[in-house]
Amino acid sequence: MARRGDTIELAVLGLLHEGPMHGYELRKRLNLMLGWGRLLSYGSLYPALKKMLRGNLIEEVTGTVSATPRRPRITYQVTERGTSEFHRLMSEVGPAAWEDDNFDIRFRFFSSTDMEIRLRVLEGRRSRLQERLDRVQRELAMTQKEVDRYATELQRHGVESVEREVRWLSDLINAERGTVGPQAATATDND
């Protein structure tokens, strides 16, 4: 499992790879990227930025804002070393690349990744989710008679969510390979 600091670092480097930003904009974009369940506080962002500054992955550019001339606005931009680190992180294909905490961030920056790496990450994620789906389906079958209707519905919802993501990943993999298989046709027919 990826550490939260590593995930934040990857996300910050990816966003700054697209262009310089100040702390407020970074936090806003990171929160949009991370989703509603994983909001990022300034107490997490600024220590990560300081660490990245010390590591020479990013640098500060100070400018003034006309509305507040006495207070400079600090903008962060990625350095050459930061760009290299971003590409290194995006080329990793181990289990951390497809875990829940890291996959969404990596997927957001897939356009900066080689197709073979994208395929390996997508296939790893699909495999991990298929394992999860098999486990949840076994648990659902075992506990269906022991739990109430709402607990069963919650489990069924979890199964359907994972099934939907597995189909989505299969469609992405087929698109990367330039093929459309029965999985893609089935998903389209069911919608």
N, C-alpha and C positions, 0 to 999 in steps of 0.2 A: 504494500500500500504506500502510495506517495505521501510524504509529509506535506502538511498544509502550506508550509513556507515554500516548498519546491513548486507546488501548484500555483501559488501566488506569483512566484518568480517567473515561471513560464508564461503566465497570463500577462504580467506587466511587460516582459520582454516582447511578447507578441504584439501587444497594443502599441508599444513604443516603436516597434519595427515598422508599423504603419504610419507613424508620425509623432512628433513631440506632443506632450500633454502636461498639464499641471495636475497637482494632487487631487483636486476636486473632480476634474474630468476623468482621471484614472479610476477613482473610486466609483463614480457613477457608471462608467462602462464595465468595470469589473463586476459590479453588482448585477447589471443586466446579463452579463455573460454567465455568472455563477448561478443565477436563478433565485427564486424567492426563498428557497430553503437554506441558502448559505450566504447571507449578507455579510459583507466585509466592512469592518469598522476601521476608522482612522487609526485606532490602537493596534490593528494588525497591519495596515498598509504602510504606515510611516516607518516602523522598524524594518520592514522588508525593503523599503526604498533605501534606508540608511545602509543596510547590509549590502545591497546592490551597488550603492555608491562606493563603499569601501572596497568592493571587489572589482571596481572599474567596469562594471557592466552597463551602468548608466551614468549620466552626468547632468548637473544642474545648469540651467541657463537662466540668468536673472534678467528680468525686464520690468519696466514699470507699466502700470495700468493707468490710463488717463483719469479714470474716476477716482482713484486713490493714489495720487502721485507720491506720497510719502512711504507707501508700502509696496515694495517690489513683489512681483509675482514670480514664483519659481516654477519653471517648466523643466520637465525631465525629458531627456532624449537618450536613445540607445547609443552605446559606443561601438566601435569595431569589435572589441572583445565581447560585448553583449550580443551583437549579431551572431558571432561565432557560437556563443553559448546557446542562443536560441535555436540555431540550426542543429547543434549537437543534441539538445533536449528533444527536438522534434524528430530526430532520426532514431531515438531509442524505441525498441519494439518489445521490451519485456512486459511482464504482467502489470506493472505500474501504468503502462500506456493505455490499458483497456479497463482499468478499475473505475468504479463510479466516480471517485473524487477527481480523476484526471482526464477521463475520456472526453468529456464535453469541452474542456479547454483545448485539448489537442485537436479535436474535430473542428473547432472554430478556426484554427490556423492551418487546416489541411492543404489549402492552396499553396502553402510554403513547403510542402512535403513531397518527396518523390512518390510516384505511384506504387512502387513495390512496398514501401514503408506503409503507405496508407492501407494497402491490401492486408498486410500482416497485422496491423492494428485492428482493422475492421473484423478480420477473421478471428483474432484473439478475443475481441469483445463478444462476437457472436458465440464463440465456443463457451466463454465464461457464462453468458446469459443462458445458453442451452443447458449447462450444468445446473444453474439456479432454477430454471424452469422445471427440469426433471425432478429436482429435490422438492420444490414447492408442490408439484402435482402429486408426488408420493405422499407428502404430508397432508394435502387436501383429502386424498382418498382415505387416509388413515383416520383423520379427525372429523370428517364430515358428519358422522353419526354422533360424535361426542360433543360438538359445539353447537351453539345456537345459530339461528338463521343469519344474523348479522355478521358473526365471525366467519361463517362460511362464505357470505357474499364478499367480505373483505379479502379473503383468500382467493376467491374466484377473480376478483378485480385485479389482484396482483398477478395471477397467472395470465390474464388477458393482456395486461400491460407488458409483461415480458415477452409474450408471444408476438405482440405488435412490434416491439423493438427488434426482435429476431428477424421478422419479415422485412422491416425497414433496412436492417443491416445487410440482409441477403440481397435486397434490391440494389443497395449501394455497391456491394461487391460485384454483382453482375454488371452494373453500369461501369465500374472501374475496368473490368475485364472486356467491356464492349459486347457483352452477351445479355440476352434477355431469356431467362429460363422460366420453368414452370412456376417457381416461387414468385416472380414478378407478375406473371399473368394471374396467378391465384389472388395475390394481394389486390390487384386492380379489379378483378371480378367481384371481390367481396365488398368493395367500397360503394 
